[in-house]
Amino acid sequence: MVTVDMCLLETCESGGCSNILHVSDLPNYINANGTSFVGVGTSVVAECVCAATEFSKPVDCSPTHCLNGGRCVKDEWGDVRYVYLL
């Protein structure tokens, strides 16, 4: 596997650089003479931040979190998990 490190090309004055994975909402579609592939569009971007001190806000349950009959549940510690009923 080839390592993708966009921070090698970035000069950050703060000294910290983190590779951030961005995932597109739109699928990538390739059609090649009867064979087709569908995948997720992604990109890696360098950001001048120290990821060890960057904490994102806690995730809350919303109507769009779960699809196909899933249910969003917040446990006693405030962590969000998803329950799918079969």
C-alpha positions as CSV (number, residue, x, y, z in Angstrom):
1,M,0.0,0.0,0.0
2,V,1.3,3.4,-0.9
3,T,1.2,6.1,1.8
4,V,-0.5,9.3,1.0
5,D,1.1,12.2,2.9
6,M,0.1,15.6,1.7
7,C,1.9,17.2,4.6
8,L,5.2,16.5,2.8
9,L,4.3,19.3,0.3
10,E,3.0,21.7,3.0
11,T,4.9,24.2,5.1
12,C,3.1,25.0,8.3
13,E,4.2,27.9,10.5
14,S,2.6,26.3,13.5
15,G,4.7,23.2,13.1
16,G,1.8,20.8,13.1
17,C,0.3,19.2,9.9
18,S,-2.5,16.6,9.6
19,N,-3.8,14.7,6.7
20,I,-7.6,15.1,6.5
21,L,-9.7,12.6,4.5
22,H,-12.6,14.1,2.7
23,V,-15.4,11.8,1.5
24,S,-17.7,13.0,-1.3
25,D,-21.5,12.5,-1.1
26,L,-21.6,11.7,-4.8
27,P,-20.5,8.2,-6.0
28,N,-17.9,7.7,-8.7
29,Y,-19.1,5.6,-11.6
30,I,-16.9,3.9,-14.3
31,N,-18.3,2.0,-17.2
32,A,-15.9,0.0,-19.3
33,N,-17.4,-2.1,-22.1
34,G,-19.9,-4.1,-20.1
35,T,-18.1,-3.9,-16.7
36,S,-19.0,-1.1,-14.3
37,F,-17.6,0.0,-11.0
38,V,-19.1,2.3,-8.4
39,G,-17.0,3.8,-5.6
40,V,-16.8,6.6,-3.2
41,G,-15.0,9.8,-4.1
42,T,-12.3,10.7,-1.7
43,S,-9.4,13.2,-1.4
44,V,-6.7,13.8,1.2
45,V,-6.0,17.4,2.2
46,A,-3.2,18.8,4.3
47,E,-4.3,21.1,7.1
48,C,-1.9,23.1,9.4
49,V,-3.3,21.9,12.7
50,C,-2.1,19.6,15.5
51,A,-4.6,16.7,15.3
52,A,-3.7,15.6,18.9
53,T,-5.3,18.8,20.3
54,E,-8.2,19.0,17.8
55,F,-11.3,17.3,19.3
56,S,-14.5,17.4,17.3
57,K,-17.8,18.1,19.0
58,P,-19.8,15.1,20.1
59,V,-22.1,13.5,17.5
60,D,-25.8,13.9,18.2
61,C,-28.6,11.7,16.8
62,S,-30.5,13.2,13.9
63,P,-33.1,11.8,11.5
64,T,-30.5,11.6,8.7
65,H,-28.0,9.5,10.7
66,C,-29.6,6.1,10.1
67,L,-31.0,4.7,6.9
68,N,-32.7,1.4,6.0
69,G,-34.5,0.9,9.3
70,G,-31.6,1.8,11.6
71,R,-32.0,3.6,14.9
72,C,-29.6,6.1,16.5
73,V,-29.0,5.4,20.2
74,K,-27.0,7.5,22.7
75,D,-25.6,5.5,25.6
76,E,-25.1,6.6,29.2
77,W,-21.7,8.1,28.4
78,G,-23.0,10.2,25.5
79,D,-21.5,8.0,22.8
80,V,-23.7,7.5,19.7
81,R,-24.2,4.0,18.2
82,Y,-26.4,2.7,15.5
83,V,-28.7,-0.2,15.9
84,Y,-30.1,-2.0,12.9
85,L,-33.1,-4.4,13.4
86,L,-33.0,-7.4,11.2
